[in-house]
Amino acid sequence: MNNKFTRFALFASKINRQHIQLAVAILVLAMLVLGIGAPVDGGISPH
């Protein structure tokens, strides 16, 4: 158990701001390509 925590702490210490920015940029680009959050055409529901 202690060994897992030590490995996690070592991994977390290697993460810096640029890694986080890169991950967010990739996520945003993937969402843009997939069209997540895009408005639906028409806007008015037929219900």
C-alpha positions, 0 to 999 in steps of 0.5 A: 500500500505504501509503495503504491502511494510512493509511486503515485506521489512520484508520478504527481510530482513530475506533472507540471503546468505544460502537461496539464495545458497540453492535455486540456488542449488535446481534449478541446480539439477532440471535442471540437472535432466530435462536435460536442456542445454544438447547438442543434439545427432548428432550435425549436423542438417539435414537441 
